[in-house]
C-alpha cells in the first residue's frame, strides 16, 4: 500500500509544468462541482452507456446533458467513443486520483478534529459513568444501618 507521499510523487512524476497540473486540477473540481455531472459519473461507474441512455435519467434536454458530458470529456473524466451518430461514454476515474491526492494532503487536519472529538466523547462517557455511580453509592449508604 502506497502512502500519500508516494502517490504525490506518482502524480508529480509526469514532468508536467506545475501550472498545467493546477489548471487540470481546477478543471476536475469544476466538473465535479455540478450535481448533474456527478450523477452522470455515478451512472457510468462500471458500465459504458449511450448518451441517450444517460440523458433518459434526467429531466433536462438531451442537449443540456450533452453539454455536461462535454465538460467531463474535456476534463478527462469520461472517454467518448463514437460510431457514426452513436456516442458511447465510459468513466475514466484517473483525473479524480489527482484530486483525491490533493485533498488527502489536508487529511491530517481532519484527523486532528476526529482525535479531539474522540477525547471529548471519552470525557463525556467518564462523566456519565461517574454521575451514575454517585446515586448508587448514596442508596447503598442509606440501606446500611448506622452506628449508635
Secondary structure in CASP SS format (residue, H / E / C, confidence):
PFRMAT SS
TARGET T0000
AUTHOR 0000-0000-0000
METHOD secondary structure of the structure
MODEL  1
X C 1.00
X C 1.00
X C 1.00
X H 1.00
X H 1.00
X H 1.00
X H 1.00
X H 1.00
X H 1.00
X H 1.00
X H 1.00
X H 1.00
X C 1.00
X C 1.00
X C 1.00
X C 1.00
X C 1.00
X H 1.00
X H 1.00
X H 1.00
X H 1.00
X H 1.00
X H 1.00
X H 1.00
X H 1.00
X H 1.00
X H 1.00
X H 1.00
X H 1.00
X H 1.00
X H 1.00
X H 1.00
X C 1.00
X C 1.00
X H 1.00
X H 1.00
X H 1.00
X H 1.00
X H 1.00
X H 1.00
X H 1.00
X H 1.00
X H 1.00
X H 1.00
X C 1.00
X C 1.00
X C 1.00
X C 1.00
X E 1.00
X E 1.00
X H 1.00
X H 1.00
X H 1.00
X H 1.00
X H 1.00
X C 1.00
X C 1.00
X C 1.00
X C 1.00
X C 1.00
X C 1.00
X H 1.00
X H 1.00
X H 1.00
X H 1.00
X H 1.00
X H 1.00
X H 1.00
X H 1.00
X H 1.00
X H 1.00
X H 1.00
X H 1.00
X H 1.00
X H 1.00
X C 1.00
X C 1.00
X E 1.00
X E 1.00
X E 1.00
X E 1.00
X E 1.00
X E 1.00
X C 1.00
X C 1.00
X E 1.00
X E 1.00
X E 1.00
X E 1.00
X E 1.00
X E 1.00
X C 1.00
X C 1.00
X H 1.00
X H 1.00
X H 1.00
X H 1.00
X H 1.00
X H 1.00
X H 1.00
X H 1.00
X H 1.00
X H 1.00
X H 1.00
X C 1.00
X C 1.00
X H 1.00
X H 1.00
X H 1.00
X H 1.00
X H 1.00
X H 1.00
X H 1.00
X H 1.00
X H 1.00
X H 1.00
X H 1.00
X H 1.00
X H 1.00
X H 1.00
X H 1.00
X H 1.00
X H 1.00
X H 1.00
X H 1.00
X H 1.00
X H 1.00
X H 1.00
X H 1.00
X H 1.00
X H 1.00
X H 1.00
X H 1.00
X H 1.00
X H 1.00
X H 1.00
X H 1.00
X H 1.00
X H 1.00
X H 1.00
X H 1.00
X H 1.00
X H 1.00
X C 1.00
X C 1.00
X C 1.00
X C 1.00
X C 1.00
END
